[in-house]
Amino acid sequence: QLQLQESGPGLVKPSETLSLTCTVSGGSISSRSYYWGWIRQPPGKGLEWIGNIYYSGSTYYNPSLKSRVTISVDTSKNQFSLKLTSVTAADTAVYYCASRGYSYASGFDPWGQGTLVTVSS
Amino acid sequence: QTVVTQEPSFSVSPGGTVTLTCGLSSGSVSTSYYPSWYQQTPGQAPRTLIYNTNTRSSGVPDRFSGSILGNKAALTITGAQADDESDYYCVLYMGSGIWVFGGGTKLTVL
């Protein structure tokens, strides 16, 4: 059964780059059956889709974040990563990694437990 | 950018039926938007309830159902229970690989 776990710094300074990693277990990140993605949730607010990546490297990003986001895959470590540049306090959020089946009909499932990232000096 | 709309809050009596909706600021939701629904309790990751409009995720009770009602996607809870008190989110596929979440509905069971 697929399981995802986020990791990375819990505190990032303004204007710096937020970097998170999602480790996949119970399946291969090179599988053609899944997209891998990031979703975030500011404290007390709703969910926001950040982007997805396919094993081939094809990426899809939220247009409002596209200029600052990079999602990549490391097949040797069975991980995928998120980089968000030039962060501000508005990027403070719980960041979730999640998988989605290859078909658009698939929901986002499973989800990681989430990791809180605070942007503060 | 198109906004996905949900009722900010809703309340239901125990044992009652409630329908939450997921719409668009412009246009109608159809099955081609592949709506899915998620339940989230405080401090927890979201849990998938429904995907592909009306397919229940594994282990989800059949009192949760999804549909298209008029021009919106809908999540109906029949026989609401106290532990259904949660935040509910929908997400829609906008094309070109883009997904957009609704703002969420806070459901109170009282």
Chai-1 contact restraints between the chains, C-beta under 6 A:
chainA,res_idxA,chainB,res_idxB,connection_type,confidence,min_distance_angstrom,max_distance_angstrom,comment,restraint_id
A,G46,B,G103,contact,1.0,0.0,6.0,A-B,restraint_1
A,G46,B,G104,contact,1.0,0.0,6.0,A-B,restraint_2
A,L47,B,Y89,contact,1.0,0.0,6.0,A-B,restraint_3
A,L47,B,F101,contact,1.0,0.0,6.0,A-B,restraint_4
A,W49,B,W99,contact,1.0,0.0,6.0,A-B,restraint_5
A,W49,B,F101,contact,1.0,0.0,6.0,A-B,restraint_6
A,Y60,B,G97,contact,1.0,0.0,6.0,A-B,restraint_7
A,Y96,B,A45,contact,1.0,0.0,6.0,A-B,restraint_8
A,Y104,B,Y34,contact,1.0,0.0,6.0,A-B,restraint_9
A,Y104,B,Y93,contact,1.0,0.0,6.0,A-B,restraint_10
A,A105,B,Y34,contact,1.0,0.0,6.0,A-B,restraint_11
A,A105,B,N52,contact,1.0,0.0,6.0,A-B,restraint_12
A,G107,B,S36,contact,1.0,0.0,6.0,A-B,restraint_13
A,G107,B,T48,contact,1.0,0.0,6.0,A-B,restraint_14
A,G107,B,Y51,contact,1.0,0.0,6.0,A-B,restraint_15
A,D109,B,T48,contact,1.0,0.0,6.0,A-B,restraint_16
A,W111,B,A45,contact,1.0,0.0,6.0,A-B,restraint_17
A,W111,B,P46,contact,1.0,0.0,6.0,A-B,restraint_18
A,Q113,B,A45,contact,1.0,0.0,6.0,A-B,restraint_19
A,G114,B,A45,contact,1.0,0.0,6.0,A-B,restraint_20
